[in-house]
Amino acid sequence: MLSHAEWGIVVLSLQVSAVAILIALPLAFAIAWLLARTRFPGRILLDALVHLPLVLPPVVTGWLLLLAFGANGPAGRFMAEAFGVTFMFRWTGAALAAAIMALPLMVRAMRLSIEAVDRRLEGAARTLGAGPWRTFFAITLPLTLPGILAALVLGFARSIGEFGATITFVSNIPGETQTLPLAIYAALQVPGGETDVARLATISVLLSLAALVASEWLARRGGKGGHVL
Amino acid sequence: MSFDVDLKIDRGEMPIALSFTAPAGLTALFGPSGAGKTSVLDCVSGLLRPARGRIVVAETVLFDSAAGIDLPPERRACGYVFQDGRLFPHRSVRDNLLFGWRLAPPERRWMALDEAVAFLGIGHLLARMPRTLSGGEAQRVAIGRALLSGPRFLLMDEPLSSLDAARREEIMAVIERVRDELRLPILYVSHDRAEVERLAGTVVPVGN
């Protein structure tokens, strides 16, 4: 069915997206929690900063990533020295770009579900002998689960479709940073590449559909009979 | 004395100041809606911090602003029955009932699940989810959940207010049995005079 090169593109896309949402998930939950539950100076600034990738042209986000995480960028130098991780022209950079682009959507989904938790239920758990941490894991977290699942689906969809920030930040290198959208773009530049484009676009549609079906299945297995989106 | 309470609560334009002592049995905080009765229960449970005061229940100091004592709710061993039940929607009736029981130290568990289930007549509900329960069923489960957490005293916030007449009678009988057979000190909030006259040994007026 799929050629060797196409398999490589699919695997790379899945790898980039999976790493992106796994990086973004704990960070997005922490930010969502801060925005939903706490009041501190600079809260509005944090809110705006997190949402920036949603409203900026992706090419600008990519350029900012280049400044910060490039070979001479402060964050890039720190990551290279502290963890030996580099991002320039690497798939790790594609994952970072996808994570940054997915972050606002994930924060929004989780923030809504954290705000929707009836805090009086947490009070009830406290009177029944549960400390703050147990209350969090036994009551708050399970009740926010639909929001976390929604965040994963939205984040995955955003990551697998990421184009502008990725191509600006890590370029379009087959086998390293060329995810599905970038491969489709590259095929479009080649005379007579229409068949390749159609095949890759079909794969893209099927992947997105599979993600939606999987999330619905997870939500049902969660026992609430609810919908993720 | 079962309850020895002296507290001030800052509540914007309507601060509450209340002081009372009460012997064993059921003590009713009686007064109109909005007088702050629930706030008093929240202070005794530890969910709300009074501006200042002292709360002693059954010889244990739960809160004393002068001495800097403020036990967190999970260490006060109170069984709080809320007006709206507040059952955990993602857990079955059985898991709701056992939530506090599992957390209580074994020596404080003076009631077993079987006993509570028989006492309240809720055996047929164990596998159900809270959203499928009627008001009266949910309130019985809420009482069971509070009893099973091994409380040293009970707080009840208008547990009858959301029920129709037949269910009220049924839950009222349950509360009388808790009071007489289990001999737990109970702090009970109500704005209904008939209810208070029937249930309470001590009446503390709140507001007006």
Chai-1 contact restraints between the chains, C-beta under 6 A:
chainA,res_idxA,chainB,res_idxB,connection_type,confidence,min_distance_angstrom,max_distance_angstrom,comment,restraint_id
A,R120,B,R86,contact,1.0,0.0,6.0,A-B,restraint_1
A,L121,B,R86,contact,1.0,0.0,6.0,A-B,restraint_2
A,G123,B,L47,contact,1.0,0.0,6.0,A-B,restraint_3
A,A124,B,R86,contact,1.0,0.0,6.0,A-B,restraint_4
A,R126,B,P73,contact,1.0,0.0,6.0,A-B,restraint_5
A,R126,B,E74,contact,1.0,0.0,6.0,A-B,restraint_6
A,T127,B,S45,contact,1.0,0.0,6.0,A-B,restraint_7
A,T127,B,P73,contact,1.0,0.0,6.0,A-B,restraint_8
A,T127,B,C78,contact,1.0,0.0,6.0,A-B,restraint_9
A,T127,B,Y80,contact,1.0,0.0,6.0,A-B,restraint_10
A,L128,B,F99,contact,1.0,0.0,6.0,A-B,restraint_11
A,L128,B,G100,contact,1.0,0.0,6.0,A-B,restraint_12
A,L128,B,S149,contact,1.0,0.0,6.0,A-B,restraint_13
A,G129,B,E74,contact,1.0,0.0,6.0,A-B,restraint_14
A,G129,B,G100,contact,1.0,0.0,6.0,A-B,restraint_15
A,G129,B,L103,contact,1.0,0.0,6.0,A-B,restraint_16
A,G129,B,A104,contact,1.0,0.0,6.0,A-B,restraint_17
A,G129,B,S149,contact,1.0,0.0,6.0,A-B,restraint_18
A,A130,B,E74,contact,1.0,0.0,6.0,A-B,restraint_19
A,A130,B,L103,contact,1.0,0.0,6.0,A-B,restraint_20
A,G131,B,E74,contact,1.0,0.0,6.0,A-B,restraint_21
A,P142,B,H90,contact,1.0,0.0,6.0,A-B,restraint_22
